[in-house]
Every structure is written in C-alpha cells, then in structure tokens.
Amino acid sequence: MLNKLEEVADRFREVEGLLSDPTVLNDQNRYRALTIEHSELIDVVKGYERCCRIREEIAGGQELLKDPDAEVREMANAEVSELETELTELEEQLKLMLLPKDPNDQRNVVLEVPPVPVVMKRLCLPVTFFACTADMPTAKVGRWSCSVRPNRKRVVTRK
C-alpha cells in the first residue's frame, strides 16, 4: 500500500508542476483534466503525508519509552497507543481512497417516480430518493415509508 501511495504522491507533484506550465495553461482541455485529477489526488496525498508524520511521531514516542523516568514512559505509552489507533484508522481510510473510481460517478442520475395519488405526492419524492440513495430495502420519512417488494417495485405507504 505504501508503494501505491508513494506513486500517487509522485503523480500529484507531477500534476502540480504541469499546472504551472504555460503550455498547459494555453490548452484549456488539458488544464481542466489536470485540475480535476489534482482535486482527486489532494485528499489522498494529505492523508499519506499525515500517515508519514504519525509514523515519525510513533518512532519518537518509542524512544521516550526507553527513558528512565516512569512518568515520562507512562505519558509516552499513552501517546503511542493513541497514535497507533489513529494510524490504523487513517490507513483504513487510505485503503478506501485508493479503490478505483467508478467512471459513472460524474454522470447525472434520472430518478423515475411512479404516479401516485395527490395526497402522497408531497412525500413520495423524498421517500423514494432516500430509499434509492440509502440503498436500503425500506426507508421512512415521518409516517410515510417506502419498501421494495420481491419484484423490485417500490411501494410507498402511510401509517
């Protein structure tokens, strides 16, 4: 994973250099593509840099664990355990960030709402939208609920 993160950081530095190149600034399509790539990479690179800083802090804390003073060792032990927990969480986030993006993520979605009685129209769209975005078999908004039947048809009801 660290090799992949280093590659991403190298590409990020390369993209930053290209963005300041005058020939790229003249080509608007390439400039737009590079700015999009830059915005996608920046969070991963910041997370990687934070991961490296935490590793350095853990190494420094482990040096303090060798101190003869018991109070210093206790404080260092608490800090190291806290940093290791943070590092584990950050590594999990970075693993998710490194997953390949779906090419359809940038496209618009068409949400088709079936015809419903006039009484239900006000809450039909929020309930259906919530059920679709939450990717759950049922959803509730107030007294209204939306469920998916075995034939994959959504049914909106009021309780």
SULHU-V47924 format. One record per residue. N is the residue number from 1. RES is the residue in three letters. PHI is phi as a letter, one per 20 degrees, with the letter a starting at -180 (NA if undefined). OMEGA is omega in radians with two decimals (NA if undefined). Layout:
n: (N,N)
res: (RES,RES)
phi: (PHI,PHI)
omega: (OMEGA,OMEGA)
This chain:
n: (1,2,3,4,5,6,7,8,9,10,11,12,13,14,15,16,17,18,19,20,21,22,23,24,25,26,27,28,29,30,31,32,33,34,35,36,37,38,39,40,41,42,43,44,45,46,47,48,49,50,51,52,53,54,55,56,57,58,59,60,61,62,63,64,65,66,67,68,69,70,71,72,73,74,75,76,77,78,79,80,81,82,83,84,85,86,87,88,89,90,91,92,93,94,95,96,97,98,99,100,101,102,103,104,105,106,107,108,109,110,111,112,113,114,115,116,117,118,119,120,121,122,123,124,125,126,127,128,129,130,131,132,133,134,135,136,137,138,139,140,141,142,143,144,145,146,147,148,149,150,151,152,153,154,155,156,157,158,159)
res: (MET,LEU,ASN,LYS,LEU,GLU,GLU,VAL,ALA,ASP,ARG,PHE,ARG,GLU,VAL,GLU,GLY,LEU,LEU,SER,ASP,PRO,THR,VAL,LEU,ASN,ASP,GLN,ASN,ARG,TYR,ARG,ALA,LEU,THR,ILE,GLU,HIS,SER,GLU,LEU,ILE,ASP,VAL,VAL,LYS,GLY,TYR,GLU,ARG,CYS,CYS,ARG,ILE,ARG,GLU,GLU,ILE,ALA,GLY,GLY,GLN,GLU,LEU,LEU,LYS,ASP,PRO,ASP,ALA,GLU,VAL,ARG,GLU,MET,ALA,ASN,ALA,GLU,VAL,SER,GLU,LEU,GLU,THR,GLU,LEU,THR,GLU,LEU,GLU,GLU,GLN,LEU,LYS,LEU,MET,LEU,LEU,PRO,LYS,ASP,PRO,ASN,ASP,GLN,ARG,ASN,VAL,VAL,LEU,GLU,VAL,PRO,PRO,VAL,PRO,VAL,VAL,MET,LYS,ARG,LEU,CYS,LEU,PRO,VAL,THR,PHE,PHE,ALA,CYS,THR,ALA,ASP,MET,PRO,THR,ALA,LYS,VAL,GLY,ARG,TRP,SER,CYS,SER,VAL,ARG,PRO,ASN,ARG,LYS,ARG,VAL,VAL,THR,ARG,LYS)
phi: (NA,f,f,f,f,f,f,f,f,f,f,f,f,f,f,f,f,f,f,e,f,f,f,f,f,f,e,f,f,f,f,f,f,f,f,f,f,f,f,f,e,f,f,f,f,f,f,f,f,f,f,f,f,f,f,f,f,f,f,f,f,f,f,f,f,e,f,f,f,f,f,f,f,f,f,f,f,f,f,f,f,f,f,f,f,f,f,f,f,f,f,f,f,f,f,f,f,e,f,f,f,f,f,e,f,e,e,f,d,d,d,e,d,f,f,c,f,g,f,e,f,f,d,f,f,f,f,f,f,f,f,f,f,f,l,d,f,c,b,c,c,m,e,e,c,c,c,d,e,g,e,m,e,e,c,d,c,d,d)
omega: (-3.12,3.09,3.13,3.12,3.11,3.08,3.12,3.13,3.10,3.13,3.12,3.11,3.10,3.13,3.09,3.10,3.13,-3.13,3.12,3.13,-3.11,3.14,3.10,3.13,3.12,3.12,-3.02,3.13,3.12,3.12,3.13,3.13,3.13,3.11,3.08,3.11,3.11,-3.13,3.09,-3.06,-2.98,-3.14,3.13,-3.11,3.09,3.09,3.12,3.12,3.09,3.11,3.12,3.11,3.13,3.11,3.11,3.12,3.10,3.12,3.08,3.11,3.12,3.04,3.12,3.11,3.13,-3.13,-3.14,-3.13,-3.09,-3.12,3.11,3.12,-3.14,3.13,-3.14,3.13,3.12,-3.13,-3.13,3.14,3.10,3.13,3.12,3.07,3.13,3.13,3.13,3.12,-3.13,3.11,3.08,3.10,3.14,3.08,3.12,3.13,-3.11,3.09,-3.14,3.13,3.06,-3.12,-3.14,-3.12,-3.08,-3.10,3.09,-3.14,3.06,3.13,-3.11,3.14,-3.13,3.10,-3.12,3.08,-3.08,-3.10,-3.04,-3.04,-3.06,-3.09,-3.11,-3.10,3.12,-3.12,3.14,3.12,3.14,-3.13,-3.14,-3.08,-3.14,3.13,-3.13,3.13,3.10,3.09,-3.13,3.00,-3.09,3.12,-3.10,3.08,3.13,3.13,3.14,3.12,-3.14,3.12,3.09,3.10,3.14,-3.13,3.13,-3.12,3.09,3.13,NA)
